[in-house]
């Protein structure tokens, strides 16, 4: 549906947008008309550490966003959200975005609809944006739709969006993400037909201890034959949604699937001939040719792929209750120290008070803070606010505790504020964790990750 606009009635001129919900007119501006301003505004704040793809137009770039500064295409630089294997109930609890207002004017897309002010998205997005970063955007807030992303891409001067002649189609964005997930061994967090078969295959590759921790950090990109086998799980199964096979007879679809199976078998034979040894050993990177490949140009869909071009909102949020499965265990409780009680030195005993300066360090803190965030959710029924990702564990815990206190005060709740679950002591070599109050135990995969982080920060201090 195309929104209504009219010439501006005030001294500013310009255009005005009609809000059907209130029956009123508001000053408005097209996103494309302020694109250069937004890019310059963000460029003054910094630059990305790793190059981002640029589209065919001069201003067809992704504006700098400080929270995404370290993102890159290599697995070691992926956005942390991409290492989470499965979606959790907490991931569904995201606020709806309001209308984006720029200097008093409603920001409009090319069909005169308001652009929504999603803070998880850069202010401008390149039409050549990698499927890696697109997948991250949709995971960070599953209320985001293809329309929201395309609204921040530049207008194609050859035609208008509503007619479908824009710089990028929704199906093209979907295909970029599909290729990336198949290369990186990721599940789609938007349920589709065939998802269960793909999950069964990935479950067979990813070690159980990592799946117990709901992470793929420590795994690797898929080998080419594994990608072909993953593709084989659903090829031709949903002909009505696949351009390459929807018009084929049942017999021809069977031949398409048989050809894909033979291709996967041939790739596997070639791989085993070059790389004798066990398939699927865990590693952060691989010597398999193409294992670190990144998504390529926006080619058409391959036979058997399906694209989900809907903009339907995700299902309603599911509140995680006290019985949520976050692990078991009842370690001995202690008292939670404050930053002033811990000196940040090279002493591993002060790990909880040390700022998170590496990607792996930040990732393990996210895992440790999951119990605190769930504790906040159980007390308030609301998703906790984000914390400073580079801060120490203790500082991030204090941020959540302070937010909890503010919530109680704003709701008129009297009495002492309960203490959120927090870790007070960690020893990855003895696999010991203390919580105050009682918290969950850690899985074998979590201990493996913790030991890796300790060795990265302090060297091998096992005693």
N, C-alpha and C positions, 0 to 999 in steps of 0.2 A: 504494500500500500504506500502510495506516494504522499508525503506530508504537504500541507498547505503553506505557502509563503506569499508575501506581498512586499511591495517597496516600503522601506522604512518611513514611518510617519513623523519621526522626531527630527531634531536638528542634526543628528548623526547620519541620517540617510541610511544607506545600506539596505538590508532586507529585514523582515520580521517573520517569525514562525508562529503558526497558530497551534496552541496547546488544546487538543480536543478534550482533555480531562478537566480543564478549568474554564474553557471557552474564552481564553484571553490570548492576546498577541504579545510576543516578546522579541526584542532585538536578537538577531541571529547572524551567524557567519559560517561560511563553508570551511570545513576542515582543510580542503585543498588550498584555500586562499591564505591560511595562516601556517601552512606547512613549513615554509622557510623560516618563519619567526620561531616556531617550536624547535626546529633543528638547531638554530643558532643559540637559543636559550639553553638548551641542554648541552650543547658543545662547550659552553662556558663552564660547565660543572666538571668536565673530565672527558675521558675517552676510553673505549673498550680496550682491554689488554690483547684481545685476539680479534683479527679482522672479521668484519661481518659482510655478508654479500650485499652488493648494490645492484639495483635494477637498471633498466635502460635509460631512464630519465635522470637529469642532473641531481634532483633532490629526492630520488627514489632510494632513500637509505633509512635505516632504523635509527631513530634518535637515541642518544646516550641515556641510559638509565643506570644510576649508581648501583642499585641492587643487583644488576646483571653484569657488572663490570668484568668479573672473572669468567664469565661463560665463554666456552669455546667448543669447537666441533670434535676435538679429540676426546676420547673417553675420560681421560684424567681431568678434563676441564668442563665436563657436562654440568648443567644445572643440577644441584643436589636432588631435586624432586624426581629426576629421571632414574635415580638409583632405587627408588621405592618400587617394589615389585607389584604389589596389589593395592588397590584403593581401599581405604578404611572408612568407616562411618564418619570420622572427624573430617575427612577430605570433602565430604558433601556439604558441610556446614559453612557456607560462604554467604556474605551479605549481597543483596542485590545492589547494583550500582545505580546511582542517580544520573541525571542528565549533566553532561559536561558543559560548564559555563566558563567561557574565556573572556576576561575583561568585561563582564556584564552581558555577554552575548551567548546565546545557545549555539553550540557547535553542531553543524548539520553534516550529514553525509550527502552523497550525490543525488539521492532520491528524496532529499528534504526531511529525512528522519533524524532525530537527535542522536548524536554519538554518546554512548554511555561512558561514564567516567571510571572505568576499571583501572585501579591503581597497579594491577599486576602487569599491565601492558605498557610498552613504551609509547610516548606521545605520537610518534610516527613509526610505521613499519614498512620495510622494503617489500616490494612485490616479489623479490627474489629470496625472501627470508627462508632460511634452512628449516627442514622438517624437524630438526633437533630442537630448535627454539620454539617452533609452533607447538610441538608436543608439550613442551614445558609450560607454555602459556595456558593451554587447555587443562593441564593438570593442576596448576596453581589455583585456578578458579573455574570450576566446571559449569558455572553459569555463562561463561564466555562462549559466544557462538562465532561461526564463520563470518557472519555479518559484522560483528564487533571488530574482528581483525581486519576485514577488508575495508572498513570505514576509515582505518588509519593508513591505508595504502593510497598511493597517488591515483588521481583520476586519469583514465586513458583519454587523451585528446581526440582519439578516433571515433569515439562513440560514448553512449551513456551506460551507466551501470545496469539500469532497469532492463535495458535491451540485451544484456548479457555480453556486451562487447567491452569488458573492463580488462584491466591488466592481468587479472588472475581469476579463475573460476573456483567456486567452493570445492569442486571435485579435485582440482589440482592441489589445493592445500591438503585435502584428505590423503591424496596419493603420496605427497611428500612425507607426511607423517607415517603412513603405512610402510614405505620403503625404509625409513629410519628405524621403526620398531622392529622390522624383520632383520635388519642389519645388527641392531644392538641387543636383540633378545628381550624386548619389552612387551608387556601386555597392553592392550588398549583399555583405557579406563572408561570408555563409552561402550556399553554392552552392544554387541552386534551378533548377528547369526554367525555361528562357527567359532565364537570366542572360546567355548569349552574345549574344542579340539586343539586349538592353538595353545591353550594353557597346558593341556596334558603333555604336548610335545615339549614346551619350554620347561615344565616341571621335571622332565626326564633329563634335561641338560644341566639345570642350575642345582648346585649342591643343596641338600636338605637343610644344612645348618644355616645357609644364607636365606633360604625360604622361611625358616623359622623366625629369622630376624626381620623378614619382609624387606630384604635388600638384595641388590645385585652387585653392590660394590665388592670387588674382589673377584668377580666373574670376568668375562671378556666379551668382545663382539663375536657374532656367530661366523663360522667358516662358511664358505660359499655353498658347500653341499648341505650344510645344516639349514641355510636360508631356503635352498631349493626344497628340502624335506618339509620345512615349515609351510612353505607355499603349497606343497602337495596336499596338506591336510584338508584344504577346502576347495582346491581347484575344481571348477565346474560344478560344485555342489549347489550353488545358488545362481543358476543360469539366468534367471529373470533379472538379476542385478549386475550381471557381468557383460560388458559390451562385446567382449571377444567371443563369447559362446552362447549368447542368449538366442541366436537364430539357428543354432546347430541342432541336428537330430540327436537322439539319445546315443546312437551308435557313434556319431562323430565326436560327441562330448567324451565318450569313453576313450576314443583314440587320442584326444587331446590330453586326457589324464594319463594315459599310458606313455605318451611321449614325454610328459613332465616327469613321470616316475623314472624313465630311462635316463633322462638328463640328470636327475638327482643321484642315481646310482653311478653314473659315469663320473660326476664331480667327486663323489666319495672315493671311488677307486683311484682317481688322480691324486686326491689329497693323501690317501693312505700310502700311495707309492712315493710321494715326496716327504711325508711326515710320518714315518712308522712310529707306532706307540699308541697310547690310549687316546680315544676320542673324548673331548669334553673336559680335559683337565682344567681346573680353575687357574686363571691367570688374568692379570689386568690388561695385558695386550697379547697379541699373537703374531707369529711369524707367517701365518697363512696369508698368501697374497690377497689383498682386498679386505682383510679383517678390520683394518682401520679406515676403510673407505667411507666417504661421507656421501650424503644424498646428492645425486647428480642433477642434470637439467630436468626441466619439467616435461618429460616425455609423456605420451599417451599411456593409458592403462594397459598393463600386460594381461594376457589371457588368464582368466580365472580370478583376477583381483576384483574386489567390489569396493565401491566408494559410498560413503555415507554423507550425502549432501544436505541432510536436514539440519534445521536450526532449532529443533525442538529442545526446550530446556531439560536439564537432567531431572531425575526423580526427586521428590521432596527429601530434604535432609533427614537422616536417621540419627537420632540421638544415641550416643554410646552410653550404656548404663553401667552400673557398678560391676556387672558380670562380664564386661568386655574382656576378650581374650588378649591380654598383653603379657602373658607369662605367668609362671607360678613361683612360689618361694616365699619364705618369711624370714629374711635375714635379720640379724640383730639390729635393733634401732640405736641410733646415737643422736647427738645434737648437731644441728646444721650450723657450721661456722659462717662467719661473714668475711668479706674481702679483707677487712682490717686485721683479721686473725690469721691470714695466710699471706706469706710473702711469695711473690712470683719469682721463683729461682729455677735452677736446673734440677731441683730436687723433685723426683717423681711423686713424693708424698704430697706435693702442692699442685698436683695436676688439676684438681677441681677449681683452683684459683687462677689458673694460667689462661690468658687470652687465646682464642682459637685462631691461629695464624695460617693454618693449612686447610685444604679442602677435606682431607680425611679427618682432621681434628674436629672441624665443624660438623661433619657428618655424624661422628660418634656422639657428639653432644646433643644433636637432634634426637638420636635414639634414646639417650639417657633422659632427656627432658620429656619424652613421650609420656612417661608416668606422671610427671607434674602437670602436663597439659590435660591429661585425662582426669586427674584429680580436680583441676579447675572446672572442667566441663561437668563433672558429677556434682560439684557443689553449686554451680550457677545455672546449668542448663545452657550455657553459652560457650561459643568457641573462644579460647583465650587469645589475646592480642599477640602479634608477632614480637619476638625479642631481638636484641642486637646480635646477629649471627657471629660476629667476630669477638664478642665478649666472652669472658670465662663462664664456666658452668654456673658458678655461684652467682655471678652478676645476672645471668639470664634467669636463674631461679628467683632472685630477689625482684626482678622486673615483673615476673608472674605473680609473686606474692603481693607486691604493691598493687597490681591491677585487681587482684582478688579483694584487697582491703577497700579499694575505691568502689568496687562493685557493691560490697556490703553497705558502705556508707551511702551510696546513691540510692539504695533500696531501703534505707532506714532500718537495717538489721543491727540490733544491739548486741553487746557482749564482745568477748575476745574473739579475734579472727582466728579460725583454725589454721594450722600449718599445712600447706600443701606438701604432698609427697616430695622428698628430695634426697638425693644421695649424699652421704657424709664422708664416705671412705671407699676407695677403690684399690684393689690389688689384683691386676689381671693375671699375675703369675700364680697366685694362690687361688684365683677365681673367687674372690671374696668381695662382696659389696654390702655396705651398711646403708640403711635408709632411716629417715625420721620424718613422718611416721613410717610404719611398715610399707614396703614396696615390693614390686615383682622381682623374681630372680632373672638372671640373664641366660640367654641360650648359648650353646657352644659357639655358634657363629659370632655372637657379640663379643665373647672373650677373645676369639681369634682376631677380630677387628681391633679391640682395645690393645692387645699386645702389639699389633702392628703399629698403632699410633704411638704407643710408648716407645717402641724401638726407633721410630722416626724422630721423636722429640729428644729422647734421652740416650739412645744407643741401647745395647743389650744390657739391661740392669737386672736380669733374672738372678735371684739368689737361691 
